């Protein structure tokens, strides 16, 4: 094969560009492209393999192999040399392909006469589309220059509209933003919504892939990088010394922006014929493919830094800033890679739903979405590259599905589902002022969870009898610096004023694990969920907790105050926190401030250890609130952020219900008020079981109160209790099937 010169490379790219602009059938153009590449590179074979599904590739076009093998030859990811290229997302280059480990002979192709093999991945921003292969009879290794040139060609192929006719379900279409697309994610907040996409950071769309003047493109790149470096230096100056984590990120940006290797690779791509924008995206795509296979969390974070830096550079080159001039649609559904709580709060209730490419079930963005009562789906692959501003979108938060640009039949079925739910909500609204009293006469207290002032209007409309959990951390998480005590006093005062005569249970600051304040250095912990978090932080660093307790006392201003401490694991932890509160009350009295009329102090029972605390603990607390989300993950040793395990363990597992019964009995013995707070309390069947074992107070999101109340009013809790007891005696694993059968017999 002759050495590829700059003129040869640019000539090949221009020929490909011209071919792509023709209106011939897709297969005809793809066949023609393989011929052009083979001729240009002086090889006997050029083939394009594309994914039909996430695990299978198909030969879709070839020059040199037998034509009858096209759309017949298939291989699994990792199978053969082609599968190896796809799995590793990097080139495979060999002078003797049949002698390579893992080589797979496919007789239908007639490739046995070809010895040398070079395959490079076809990918767009790290998403695998397929493999581009060249082969020759001559046994030789391809040079670095030839490998690099073929990678440039593969990058252009990745942007071709032709590939969309062949790339299968579950892979990234090369015809983005046109076809109906179904994406699956993880439900973080249930609910359904229809609307139009509003991108938090609009994707940069590249329209010119091939350049006509390399020197002009090199000058554009150099100017854009210089502008990027100046902007990062300015950001570093503005960050000051108060935000070390932010500075660390910007220092990483600065390192990448001044990387000679990064710049050199992009300059080489431009000399081979790519535009400046295409060169940046090619480097970004290659970096994603390299780093996404790295298990080290620090290196994966650097991937995000490099992504952000590349996007900044692309915006400079294209002039497509984050402010595109587009107007937010009337029914905006926010789409983002990830988003902080402060940014999400700025959007507020204007949003119909939120869809994130990343995220965690317990993240503070998730907490804000729940507080705003809007559906949220996280871990939706490719959503930020598939969606464009204004795209029609359906969000099914119950099933974790996102329909982009849905066809009419999907839209019609989705609207029917939403109409049925709206009708059910009307029925629940009629129960608002009625008690959650079962047919046996037992009354259950239903409370709502909150964390924002925006939640409080739901208190009267939902039928909640109190705020069973007010998350105080959101005011800390949504800021870029520590709030002042006066800010906290004003906020808590507004909460109590809005609640009027209804009780509010304030949970003190629950930070750590996945909830890290932007201005607080995050400790490096192997298992943050079981690490330095919640009350542990408050007791070790009492300054913030003392300030918060002072603010709560002052906000009460003569009214009753209920305070509960999160993640109490031992009696001594509660005693220390309780004593701290009492000292602050005494201090406020000395200062002449008005004290609360009554103070109730409770604990969140979220660790199994606390269920077996001494009787003196149960006698000392005024109330206990079971934190169902954390308690369940610790009971089953199943990380609730881990999709592999979090759905495998059921609240109605008999072992868990038996454990909860221990807590109920101990609270009954000491006459300690008990409630259950968490997602499970808002699921009607689960709530019925919790009430059936003797938990008479449940706290949930406002939208769940109606469905839970409706079911409780139709049920007899004595029958539910007896049913669970029978399940326990029979040694069954879960009470759910029996409860489902029981509910099916109830009269509506």
N, C-alpha and C positions, 0 to 999 in steps of 0.2 A: 504494500500500500504506500503510495507516495506521501511525503510529508505535507500536512495540511498548512497552507499559507493563509495569511490574513484575508487575502482576496478570495481564496477558495471557500473559507468559512462564511464570509459575508455573501458570497455568490449563492451558496447552498441555502442560506436563510432567506434570501430574497426569492429564490425559486419556490421554497416552501410557502412563503407568504403569498406569492402570486397564485399558487395552486389552491391555497385555502380560500382565496377570494372568488373562485369559480363556483358556479351553481350546479355542478354535476352531482349525481347521487353520492351519498356518503361513502358507500363501499368503493365506488369507482375512484373517488378522491383519495381514500386511504390506500388503495392499491397503488395509485400513481405516486403517492408520497414515498412508499417503500422503494419504488423503482428509482426515484430521484436521489434518495439517500444512498442506495447501493452504487449508483453510477458515480455520484459525486465523491464517495469515499473509496471507490475502486475495489469493492468486495463483491463476492458472488451472491451473498444472501443478506437481506435485511427483513426483519420480521417485527410485527407489533403484537404483543400479547396484552390483553386487557382483562381486568377483573369482571367476572360475571356475578359473583357474590363475594363477601368478605374473605372467603377461603379458597376460591377457585378462579383460575385464569383460563382464558381461551385465546387460541391463535386467531386473530381477527384480520390480519393482512400480511402478505409476504411477497417478496421478490426472491426467487431462487429455490424455495421449497415447493413441494407438490401443491398445486392449487386446490386439489380436492381435500387437503387436510385443513383448509381454512374453515373455521367454525366447527371443526370436528375434534381437533386436538385440544385437550384440556389437561390441566395439572393443578395440584393442590399447592397452597402456599407452603414454601419450603421444599417442594418436591422438584428434583432435577436442578440444573444450573439456573434456569429461568426462575423457578420458585425460590432459589437461594437469593437471587438478586432482589426479588420482591420482599422476602422476609427480612433481609439485612438492610434494605434500602440503601445499598451502595453497590458500585460496579463489581462485576466478576470478570476477570481477564485471564485467559489461559491459552497456551499454544497447543495443548493436547486435551481437548474437551473430554473424549471418552475415558481418559485416565484419571479424571478428577473424581474425588470422593462425592458420592451422591448423584453422579451423572445418570440420567434416565434416557434410554434410547426409545425414540418414538418412530417405529418403522413406517407409519403412514406418511411421514413428512419427507422421507428420502434424504435425511440430513447426514447419513452415515459417511458420505464422501467429504464432509467438511470437518476440518480438524480444529482450526483456531476459533475462538469464541470470545466475544465481548458483549456483555449485557449491562445496561444502565437502567435505573428506575425511572419511570415516568410518574412524576408526582407534582402536586400543586400545594404549596404551603404545608409540606409534610404529609399530605394525604395521598395514599397510594392509589394510582390509577392503573398501572401496568408496568411492562418492561419493554424496552427497545433493544433489539439484538442485531448485531452484524456477525457474519461468519464467512470464513474463507477456507479453501482447500489447503493453502500454504500454512504449515505449522509455525506460527510466530506469535510473540507477545505484542500487543498493541502498545504504542508509546503513550506516555502521560499526555502528550499533546493531543493524540487521537481520542483518548478517553475523555479529556476535557471537552473536545469539540463535540463528541456524541452527547455528552451531558447537556450542552447548550441546545442541541437539536431536540433532545427530550423535553427540555423546559418549554420550548415553543410548541411542541406537540401537546403538552399538558393543557395549553390554553385553546386548543382547537375545538371548534364546535362539532367536528366529525365524531369525536370520541363519545359524545353523549348518546349516539345511536347504538353503542355497543356496551358501554360500561353498565353493569347490572345493579340491582337493588342492593342497598347497604353500602355502596361505594359512592365516591364523590363524582357527580356528573360534571363533565367538561362543558356542558351547556347550562351553566348556573343561571338562576334568576328567571327561568322560563317555565319549567315543568312543575306540575304538582309534586310535592315532596313530603314524605312522612318521616319525621324524626322522633326518636324515642329518648326519654330522659328519666330522671328520678323525681318523683313528687316530693316537694318540700312544703307546699301549701295547697290543699285541695280546692277545687272550684273550676268553673269553666268560663271562658271568655272568647269573644269574637272581636276582631278589630284589624288594625293595620300596623305593620312593623314600624317601630321608631328605634333606630339604632343609637345606642349610647355613644358609640364611636363609629361613625359611618365608614364602611370598608372603602379603601382606595381602589378604584377601578382602573386598570391599565388597558389602554386601547392601542398603544403603539409598542409592539414587541421588537420589531426589527428596525435598525437605524440605517440611514442613508449616508451619514457623515460621522465616522467614529470620533474624529477630533472634536467636533461640536458636542457630541454626547459626553466625552471625557471632561470637557470644560463645564458642562451642566452638572455632572456628578461632583466635580471638585468644588464648584460654587455652592451646591446644596449641602455638601458635607461641612464646608466652612461655616455656613449659616447654622447648621445643626450644632456644631461645637460651641459657637457663640451662645446659642440659646441654652445649652446645658450648663455652661459656665454661669450664665445669668441665673438659672434656677438654683444652682449651688449657692450663689451669693445671697439670693432671697431666702433660702432655707435657713441660713444662720446656723447657730450652734444648738438650738433648742430641740431639733428633731433629728436625732442621730440615725434612726432607721431610714428616714427619707434621704438623708445625706448619703448613706451607704448605697442605696439604689442609684442615686445620681452619680456617685463615684464610679459605679459599675457601668452606667451609661457612658460616662466620660472615657473610661478605659476602652470600651468597644468602639466609640467614635474615633479614638486616636489609634486604633489597631491598624498597623500597617498591612497585616495579612488580610484583614477584612477588605481594606481598600484595594489591595493588589488583585484579589480575586474578582472583584466587581469590574476593575479596569480591564482585566483580561477578557471578561465576558463581553464588554463593550467592543473591544478590538476584534472579537470574533463575529460581531454583527448585531448584538442585542442593544436595545435602547437602554438608557440609564435606569429607567424604572424597572424594566425586565431584569436587568442585572441585579438590582437590589432584591427583587422578589425571588430570583433564583438562589441567591445566597441565603436569604431568609428561609426558603423551603429546604435547602440542604442542611442548614443548621437545625431546623426542627426535626428533620429525619434522624440526624445524629444524636441529638440530645433527648428525644422522647423515649429512647430505649435505655437511657441511663437511670439506674435505680436511685442514685443519690439525690435527695430532696433539694440540696443546695444547688446542684447543677441544673435541676429542672426549673428552679426559680430563675436561674440565669437565662434559661430559654425564654421566659416571659420578658425579662429585661431586654433581650436581643430582639424579640418580637416588637416590643414597644418602640425601641430605637429605630428598627427598620420602618415601622409605620410612620414615625415622625419624619424620617428621611423621604419616604414616598409622598407624604403630604406636601413637603417642601417642593419636591420635583414636579408634582402634578398640579399644585395649587389647590388641592382638595383638602381644605382645613376641616376641623371637626364641626365648624359652623358652615354648613353647606348652603344655607339660604332656604332650605326646605322648611315648610311649616309643619308643626306637630299635627298629626291627624286628629280628628274628633274622637276616635276610639283608639288611643295609642296603646300598643303592647310593646313594652320595652324589651329589646334584645341586646345582650351584652356578653362579652367574654366573662367578666366578673364585675362586681360593683360594690362599693363601700356603703355603709349605712347612711352616712351623711348625704351622699349623692342621691341615694334612693329616697331619702326623706325630702329632698328638694323637689323631686317630681310629685311626691305626695299622692293624693287620691285621684289625680288626673289619669293615672295609669289603670288600664283594665286588667293587666297581668304582666308578669315578668318571666322571661326565658333566659337562662344563663348557660353558657358553654361549660363553665366550671361551677364552683360553689360547693357548699356542704349543707347537710340537712340541719345542722345546729348553728350555722354561721349567723353573725349579727344581721347580715342582709336578709336572711331567712326570717329572723325574728321581726324585722321591720315589715317585711311583706305580710307576715301573719297579723301584725298589729294594724296594718292598713287593710286587712281582709281582702287581699287580692291574690289570685292563684299564682303559684311560683313553681316552675320546673327547672331543675338544675342538671348539670352534666349532660347537656344536649350536644352531641358532637356536630361540628361543622356549622352550627346555626349562624355564627357571625359571618361566615363566608358564603352561605347559601342565601341569606336574606338580604333584601335591599329595602330602604325606606319606602313605605307605602304598600309593600306586599300584603295581600290579604292573608290573614293568619288566624287559625283556630287553636286555642290552648285548652287541652283536656287535662286539668290538674289532677283529676281523680285517677286517670289511667297513666299519666306521665307521657302523653302524646302531644306532638306539635304538628299541625297540618299547615304547610306553607303552600300558598297558591292552590287551595283545594278546588276540586271540580264541583259541579253543582250538586251531585248526589251526596257527596260528603258534607257539604255545607247544609243541605236540607236536613239530613239526619241529625247533624249537630244542633241545628236550631230547634228541632223537635225535642231533643234531649233537654236543652236549656228551658224550653217552654214548660216541660213537665216539672222541672225543678222549681221554676217560678211559681207554678200552681201549688206545689207542696209548701213553699215558703208562705204563701197566702194562708194556707191552712194552719201553719204553725203560728202565724201572727195572731190568729184568733185565740190562741192559748196564752198570749203574753201575760195577762193579768191573773191567770189561774195558777194554782199551786201545782208543783210536781208531786202530786199525791197519788200513790198506787191504789189499786182497788181494795187492798187489805187495810187501807187507812194510814199506812206509813208515809210520812212526808219527807222528801229529799230536798235539800237546799242546793240550788243551782247558782253558781257564781261564774263570773267571766274573768278571763285573763286580759291584762292590758300592759302597755308599756309606753304609750304616747298619749298626749292630750287628745289626739284625734280619735282615740278609742272611746273616750268617755261618753260621747253622744249615743253610743250603742247601749249604754247601761239601762236607760229606761225602755228603749225600743226593743231590746232583746228579751226582756223579762227577767234578767239576772237580778238576784237579790243582794249582791255585793260584788266587789272586785276581789276575787279570791287570791289573785297574784298580780301585783304591779311590779314590773321589771324595771328597776331603777338604773340599770346599766346603760340603757339606750341613750340617755342624756350624756353619758361619758363617751360612748362609742362614736356618736355622731359628730364629735368635735375634733379639732386638730390640737387642742390643748386642754388642760384640766379645767373644768368649770369652777367658778368661784362659789363659795358657800352661799352668797346672796342669790346667785342664779338658782341653786338647788332649792333654797327656801321658797323663792317665787314659783318654781315649777311645782313643788309638792303642795303649795298653797292652792294653786289653780286646780290640781287634781282633787283635793279634798272639797274645794268649793263646787266643782262640777259634779262630784258624787253626792253632794247634799247630805241627806241623813243616812245614806247607805255606807256601810263599812268598807274601808280599803285596807288590804293587807299588803304592806310594803315589804318586798324582799330586798335586803341590802345587796350591795354591789356583788354581782356574780360574774367575775371576769376570769380570764385564763382559758385554757384549753383552746377552743376555736374563737373565743371572744377576747381579742387583744386590743387595748386602747392604742390608737395611732402614736401617741406620745409616750408610750410605756415600752421599754425594751423587753422583748419577748425572750424568756429563758429557753435555752436549748434543752428540750425534754424528750426522751424517747417515747413516752406515753402521756401526752398532755392531759387527756381526759381523766387520768388517775393521778395527776401531778399537782403542781402548785397553782391552785385555783380557788375561786369563791372565798369562803370564810378563812381558808388557810392564808390567803394573801392579806385579808383584812387584819388577822391576828399578828402576822409577821411584820406588816407595814401598817400600823394602826392609824397613821395620820389621816388617810383618806376616809377610813371607816368612822373615825371620830367626827370628822367634818360632816359626813353624811348623817350621822345620828343627831348631831346638833341641828342640822337643817330640818330634819323630820320633827324634832321637838318643837322648834320655832314655828314650823308650818302648821302644826296642830293647833297652836294658839288657843288653848283651852278646850279643844275638842278631843275625842277619844283617839288614841293612836295604837295601831297594830303593826308590830315589826316582827319579821321572821328572818332567821339567818340561814343561808344556803349551804348545802353539802356538809352538814354537821355529821361527823363520824364517831365522836366520843362525847361522853358527858362533860369532860373537862373543857372541850372546845366551847360547848354551849355556855358553861359556867363563866368562862373568861369573857365571852361576848356579852352575856347578860350583865356581868359586873361592869363592863365598859359602858353599857347603856345607862346603868344606874348612876355611875359616876358623872356622866354627861348631864343627866337630869338634875343631880345635885349641883353641878356647876351652873347650869342655867338658872336654878333657883337662887344661887348666891348672886348672880348677875341681875336679878330682879325681873327675869323674863317670865312670861305666863307659861305655866306648865300644862301638859295635857290633862284633861279631866280624868282620864283613865288610860293606863298603858297595859297592853297585852303583848307578851313576848313569846314567840314560838320558834320552832325549828323545822326546816325542810328535811324530811327523812328520805334520803337518796342513796344511802349506803346500807347494806344488810347489817353491818355491825351495830347500827343505832337501834335496830329492832330488839337487840338483846342487851341494851344498856341497863344499868341497875334501875330498880323501881324508883329510886330517888330522882332520876332524870325525868321520868314520866310524871312524877308528882310536882317537879319544879316548873315544867313548861306549861304555859296557858293553853297552847294548842300545838298540834302537829299537822303538817301538810306533807303528804306523800308526794314526792317528785317522781312521777311515774316514769318519765323518759330515762333519767339517769339510773333509777333503781332497777329498772328492767335490764339495762345493759350490764350493770354490775352483777345482778343475780345470775344472768345467763352467760356472763363473760363474753358478750357479743357487742363489739363496737357499733354504736348506732350510726356512725359515719361511714361504715363499711358496707357497701351494697351486697357483698358476698354473703354476709351473715345477718344483717339487721332485720330482715323480713322473715327469718327462719324461726324466730322465737315469739310465741304468742302470749298476749296478756292473759288469755283464758286457759293457758297451760295449767293443769291441776296443781303442779308443784308450786307455781307462782301464786295461785289463788290460796293455796294452803299457807304459804308464807305470809301473804297479806292478812290472812285470818289471825295469825299470831299477833300482828300489829293491832288489829281491831280488838282482840281480847285484852291485850295489855293496856290499851287506851281506855277500854271499858272498865277495867279493874281500877284504874286510877282516876276515872271520870275526867279524862283529858279529851277535849274536843279534837276530832279527826276529820280531815278532808283529803281528797285525792285530786292532784293537779297534774294535768298533762294531756297529750293528744288522745290517749285512750279514754279519758273521761268524756271526750266529745264524740265518741263513736257509740251509737245507741246500744248495740248488743253488749259491748264491753261495759258501758255505764250501767246497764241492767244487772250484769254480773257483780259489779262493784257494790251496787246498792243491795244486792241479794246477800252478800256476805257481811253486811252491816256497816258499810261506809255511807253515812247519811248526808255528806256534803261533797259536791263535785264541782271543780272549777275548770272551765274550758273556753275556747274561743266563742265570741258572741253568736256566730252563725250556727253553732252546734246546739245551742240551748233549746231551740224549738224542736228539732228531731228527737233529742234525748227526753224532753218533757213529754212529748207525744207518746213515746213508747212506755215510759214509766207509768203514765196515767192509765194505760191499757192493761198493765201487768199486775199480777199479785206477787209481791216480793216473798211471801211465805212459800209460794209454789216454786219460785226461783231458787230460794235457799235449799229447799228439799231436793230439787233437781240436781243442784251442784253437789250436795251431800251424796246422792246416789251415784253420781259420776265418780266421786272420790272412792266410794266403797267398791265399785266395780273395777277400779284400777285403770281407768281410761286416761289417756295422756292429756286430752283437752276437753273442756266443757262446751266448746263452741258448737259442734254439731247438734248436741242436745238442746242448747239454747236456741239455735236457729229453728229447730223443729217446734219448740215451744212458742216462739214468736209467730210462726206461721199459723198457729191456731187462734191467735188473739183477734178479737173483733175490732175493726177500725172505728 
